[in-house]
């Protein structure tokens, strides 16, 4: 559903050459999200760098086999050290590593492929993984289509206002400038849990997202 709001205040400047009107309107539409996003962190620990890298690589290989769209996949690796009060020095305890993936899915059901792949990979290498967050969002393509519709709606309203102001002022009003400022009000749910084979996958409710567009414009009105 599409809505339109006109600000009650506007700038009207009268001169000997005519009248300049600066105003803005806001239009919006509630849009159903069509992309399901899930963020996952894979973590590993080992005595040697090679152990950690092998575990992260194994998880990465199995995730790639799902052929699901994702961003991220860059890994971090760092040494683990602990202060020994008796020896009065830091003791090396091995290495930790992590890798974050953000998947863009068509449905929450597809996340089952991710969990299955990771659980199979755990049978080969030792690592843990955490679901950082899940949410529904409007895809870039659908958002752009909605914004184009809102721009058309806003322009029609501006031209209507131009005609209305012209009748009130008994002048001919011409649109000289217009600029658009989009605004998003996403609705989402987030979860955080450590997955195990028996843990049910979270599936947040898909709620409409309000996509809003502000159109600022300037009219120049002159005597007919």
The 8 nearest C-alpha neighbors of each residue, nearest first, counted from 0:
[[1, 28, 29, 2, 30, 27, 209, 31],
 [2, 0, 28, 27, 29, 3, 26, 149],
 [1, 3, 27, 26, 28, 0, 4, 25],
 [4, 2, 26, 25, 27, 5, 1, 24],
 [3, 5, 25, 24, 26, 6, 2, 27],
 [6, 4, 24, 25, 7, 3, 23, 26],
 [5, 7, 8, 24, 23, 4, 9, 22],
 [8, 6, 5, 9, 22, 4, 23, 24],
 [9, 7, 6, 10, 22, 5, 23, 21],
 [8, 10, 22, 21, 11, 7, 20, 6],
 [11, 9, 21, 20, 22, 12, 8, 19],
 [10, 12, 20, 19, 9, 21, 13, 18],
 [13, 11, 19, 18, 20, 10, 14, 17],
 [12, 14, 18, 17, 19, 11, 15, 16],
 [15, 13, 16, 17, 18, 12, 19, 221],
 [14, 16, 17, 13, 18, 221, 222, 12],
 [17, 15, 14, 221, 18, 13, 222, 220],
 [18, 16, 221, 14, 220, 15, 13, 222],
 [17, 19, 13, 220, 12, 219, 14, 221],
 [20, 18, 219, 12, 218, 11, 220, 13],
 [19, 21, 11, 218, 10, 217, 12, 219],
 [22, 20, 217, 10, 216, 9, 218, 11],
 [23, 21, 9, 216, 215, 10, 20, 217],
 [24, 22, 215, 214, 216, 6, 5, 25],
 [23, 25, 5, 214, 213, 6, 4, 215],
 [26, 24, 213, 4, 212, 3, 5, 214],
 [27, 25, 3, 212, 2, 211, 4, 149],
 [28, 26, 211, 2, 210, 1, 212, 3],
 [27, 29, 1, 0, 210, 209, 30, 2],
 [30, 28, 209, 208, 207, 0, 210, 31],
 [31, 29, 208, 207, 28, 209, 32, 210],
 [30, 32, 207, 208, 33, 206, 29, 137],
 [33, 31, 137, 136, 135, 34, 207, 30],
 [32, 34, 137, 138, 136, 31, 105, 35],
 [35, 33, 136, 105, 138, 135, 104, 137],
 [34, 36, 135, 104, 103, 105, 134, 106],
 [37, 35, 103, 134, 102, 133, 135, 104],
 [36, 38, 133, 102, 101, 132, 39, 134],
 [37, 39, 101, 131, 132, 100, 130, 102],
 [40, 38, 130, 100, 131, 129, 99, 101],
 [41, 39, 99, 129, 128, 98, 100, 42],
 [40, 42, 128, 98, 97, 127, 99, 129],
 [43, 41, 97, 127, 126, 96, 128, 40],
 [42, 44, 126, 96, 51, 95, 97, 127],
 [43, 45, 95, 51, 94, 96, 42, 126],
 [46, 44, 47, 51, 94, 50, 93, 95],
 [45, 47, 93, 94, 92, 48, 50, 44],
 [48, 46, 49, 50, 45, 93, 94, 51],
 [49, 47, 51, 50, 94, 52, 46, 45],
 [48, 50, 52, 47, 51, 53, 45, 54],
 [51, 49, 53, 47, 48, 45, 52, 54],
 [50, 52, 54, 48, 53, 45, 49, 43],
 [51, 53, 49, 55, 54, 50, 56, 48],
 [52, 54, 56, 50, 51, 55, 49, 57],
 [55, 53, 124, 57, 51, 56, 52, 125],
 [56, 54, 52, 58, 57, 53, 59, 51],
 [55, 57, 59, 53, 58, 54, 52, 60],
 [58, 56, 60, 54, 59, 55, 53, 120],
 [57, 59, 55, 61, 56, 60, 120, 117],
 [58, 60, 56, 62, 57, 61, 55, 63],
 [61, 59, 57, 63, 58, 62, 56, 64],
 [60, 62, 64, 58, 63, 116, 59, 120],
 [63, 61, 59, 64, 65, 60, 116, 58],
 [64, 62, 60, 65, 61, 66, 59, 67],
 [63, 65, 61, 66, 62, 60, 116, 67],
 [64, 66, 67, 63, 62, 112, 113, 61],
 [67, 65, 64, 63, 68, 62, 69, 61],
 [68, 66, 65, 69, 102, 104, 63, 103],
 [69, 67, 103, 102, 66, 104, 70, 101],
 [70, 68, 102, 101, 103, 67, 100, 71],
 [69, 71, 101, 100, 102, 72, 68, 103],
 [72, 70, 100, 73, 99, 101, 69, 98],
 [71, 73, 100, 99, 98, 74, 70, 59],
 [74, 72, 71, 98, 99, 75, 100, 97],
 [73, 75, 98, 97, 72, 76, 96, 99],
 [74, 76, 97, 96, 98, 77, 73, 95],
 [77, 75, 96, 95, 74, 97, 94, 78],
 [76, 78, 95, 94, 96, 79, 75, 48],
 [79, 77, 94, 93, 95, 80, 76, 91],
 [80, 78, 94, 92, 93, 91, 95, 77],
 [81, 79, 91, 90, 92, 89, 78, 82],
 [80, 82, 89, 90, 83, 91, 79, 92],
 [81, 83, 89, 88, 90, 84, 80, 87],
 [82, 84, 86, 87, 88, 85, 89, 81],
 [85, 83, 87, 86, 82, 88, 89, 81],
 [86, 84, 87, 83, 88, 82, 89, 90],
 [85, 87, 83, 88, 84, 89, 82, 90],
 [88, 86, 84, 85, 83, 82, 89, 90],
 [87, 89, 86, 83, 82, 90, 84, 85],
 [90, 88, 82, 81, 83, 80, 91, 87],
 [89, 91, 81, 80, 82, 92, 88, 83],
 [90, 92, 80, 93, 79, 89, 81, 78],
 [93, 91, 79, 80, 90, 46, 94, 81],
 [92, 94, 46, 79, 45, 91, 47, 78],
 [95, 93, 78, 79, 45, 44, 77, 48],
 [96, 94, 44, 77, 43, 76, 78, 79],
 [95, 97, 76, 43, 75, 42, 51, 44],
 [96, 98, 42, 75, 41, 74, 43, 40],
 [97, 99, 74, 41, 40, 73, 72, 75],
 [100, 98, 40, 72, 39, 71, 41, 73],
 [101, 99, 71, 39, 72, 38, 70, 40],
 [102, 100, 38, 70, 69, 37, 71, 39],
 [101, 103, 69, 37, 36, 68, 104, 38],
 [104, 102, 36, 35, 68, 69, 34, 101],
 [103, 105, 35, 106, 34, 102, 36, 109],
 [104, 106, 34, 35, 33, 103, 107, 109],
 [105, 107, 108, 104, 109, 35, 34, 110],
 [108, 106, 109, 110, 202, 35, 104, 105],
 [107, 109, 106, 110, 111, 112, 105, 202],
 [110, 108, 111, 107, 112, 106, 104, 105],
 [111, 109, 113, 112, 108, 107, 114, 104],
 [110, 112, 114, 109, 113, 108, 115, 200],
 [113, 111, 115, 110, 114, 109, 116, 65],
 [114, 112, 110, 116, 111, 115, 117, 62],
 [115, 113, 117, 111, 116, 112, 118, 110],
 [114, 116, 112, 118, 113, 117, 111, 119],
 [117, 115, 119, 113, 61, 114, 118, 62],
 [118, 116, 120, 114, 119, 115, 58, 121],
 [117, 119, 121, 115, 120, 116, 114, 122],
 [118, 120, 116, 117, 122, 121, 115, 123],
 [119, 121, 117, 122, 123, 118, 58, 57],
 [122, 120, 118, 124, 123, 119, 125, 117],
 [121, 123, 120, 119, 124, 118, 125, 117],
 [122, 124, 121, 120, 125, 119, 57, 54],
 [125, 123, 54, 121, 122, 120, 126, 57],
 [124, 126, 121, 54, 43, 123, 127, 122],
 [127, 125, 43, 42, 54, 121, 124, 128],
 [128, 126, 42, 41, 43, 129, 125, 121],
 [127, 129, 41, 40, 42, 193, 194, 39],
 [128, 130, 193, 40, 39, 131, 192, 194],
 [129, 131, 39, 191, 192, 132, 38, 193],
 [132, 130, 191, 38, 39, 129, 190, 40],
 [133, 131, 189, 190, 38, 130, 191, 37],
 [132, 134, 37, 189, 36, 190, 38, 188],
 [135, 133, 187, 36, 188, 35, 189, 136],
 [134, 136, 35, 34, 32, 187, 205, 36],
 [137, 135, 32, 34, 138, 35, 33, 134],
 [136, 138, 32, 33, 34, 142, 141, 139],
 [137, 139, 141, 140, 34, 142, 33, 136],
 [138, 140, 142, 141, 143, 137, 144, 136],
 [141, 139, 143, 142, 138, 144, 137, 145],
 [140, 142, 144, 138, 143, 139, 145, 137],
 [141, 143, 139, 145, 140, 144, 138, 137],
 [144, 142, 146, 140, 145, 141, 139, 147],
 [145, 143, 141, 147, 142, 146, 140, 148],
 [144, 146, 142, 148, 143, 147, 141, 149],
 [147, 145, 149, 143, 148, 144, 150, 142],
 [146, 148, 150, 144, 149, 145, 143, 151],
 [149, 147, 145, 151, 146, 150, 152, 144],
 [148, 150, 152, 146, 151, 147, 153, 145],
 [151, 149, 153, 147, 152, 148, 146, 154],
 [152, 150, 154, 148, 149, 153, 155, 147],
 [151, 153, 149, 155, 150, 154, 148, 156],
 [152, 154, 150, 156, 151, 155, 149, 157],
 [155, 153, 157, 151, 156, 152, 150, 158],
 [154, 156, 158, 152, 153, 157, 159, 151],
 [155, 157, 159, 153, 154, 158, 160, 152],
 [158, 156, 154, 160, 159, 155, 161, 153],
 [159, 157, 161, 155, 160, 156, 154, 162],
 [158, 160, 156, 162, 157, 161, 155, 163],
 [161, 159, 163, 157, 158, 162, 164, 156],
 [162, 160, 158, 164, 159, 163, 172, 157],
 [161, 163, 165, 159, 160, 164, 158, 166],
 [162, 164, 160, 166, 165, 161, 159, 167],
 [165, 163, 167, 161, 166, 162, 160, 168],
 [166, 164, 170, 162, 168, 171, 172, 163],
 [165, 167, 169, 163, 164, 168, 162, 170],
 [166, 168, 164, 165, 169, 163, 170, 162],
 [169, 167, 165, 170, 166, 164, 220, 171],
 [170, 168, 166, 165, 167, 222, 171, 223],
 [171, 169, 222, 165, 221, 168, 223, 220],
 [170, 172, 220, 165, 221, 223, 222, 173],
 [173, 171, 220, 165, 219, 161, 218, 170],
 [174, 172, 219, 218, 175, 220, 171, 161],
 [173, 175, 218, 176, 217, 219, 172, 161],
 [176, 174, 218, 217, 173, 219, 177, 216],
 [177, 175, 217, 216, 174, 178, 218, 215],
 [176, 178, 216, 215, 217, 214, 179, 175],
 [179, 177, 215, 214, 216, 180, 176, 213],
 [178, 180, 214, 213, 181, 215, 212, 177],
 [179, 181, 213, 212, 214, 182, 178, 215],
 [182, 180, 212, 211, 213, 179, 183, 210],
 [181, 183, 211, 212, 210, 180, 184, 213],
 [184, 182, 210, 185, 211, 209, 181, 208],
 [183, 185, 209, 208, 210, 186, 182, 211],
 [186, 184, 208, 183, 187, 209, 136, 207],
 [185, 187, 208, 206, 184, 207, 188, 136],
 [188, 186, 134, 135, 185, 189, 206, 136],
 [187, 189, 134, 203, 133, 190, 186, 204],
 [190, 188, 132, 133, 134, 187, 191, 203],
 [191, 189, 132, 133, 131, 192, 188, 201],
 [190, 192, 131, 130, 132, 189, 193, 129],
 [193, 191, 130, 129, 194, 190, 131, 132],
 [192, 194, 129, 130, 128, 195, 191, 127],
 [195, 193, 198, 192, 129, 128, 196, 130],
 [194, 196, 198, 197, 193, 118, 199, 114],
 [197, 195, 198, 194, 118, 114, 199, 115],
 [196, 198, 195, 199, 194, 200, 114, 193],
 [197, 199, 195, 196, 194, 200, 193, 192],
 [200, 198, 197, 201, 194, 196, 195, 202],
 [199, 201, 198, 202, 111, 110, 194, 107],
 [202, 200, 203, 199, 190, 133, 107, 198],
 [201, 203, 107, 200, 204, 133, 134, 108],
 [204, 202, 188, 201, 205, 134, 133, 135],
 [203, 205, 206, 202, 188, 135, 187, 134],
 [204, 206, 135, 203, 207, 32, 187, 31],
 [205, 207, 204, 186, 208, 31, 32, 187],
 [208, 206, 31, 30, 29, 32, 209, 205],
 [209, 207, 185, 30, 29, 186, 184, 31],
 [208, 210, 29, 184, 28, 30, 211, 183],
 [211, 209, 183, 28, 27, 182, 208, 29],
 [210, 212, 27, 182, 181, 26, 183, 209],
 [211, 213, 181, 26, 180, 25, 182, 27],
 [212, 214, 25, 180, 179, 24, 181, 26],
 [213, 215, 179, 24, 23, 178, 25, 216],
 [216, 214, 23, 178, 177, 22, 213, 179],
 [215, 217, 177, 176, 22, 21, 23, 214],
 [216, 218, 21, 176, 20, 175, 174, 22],
 [219, 217, 174, 20, 173, 19, 175, 172],
 [218, 220, 19, 173, 172, 18, 20, 174],
 [219, 221, 172, 18, 171, 17, 170, 19],
 [222, 220, 17, 170, 171, 223, 18, 172],
 [223, 221, 170, 171, 17, 169, 220, 16],
 [222, 170, 171, 221, 169, 220, 172, 165]]
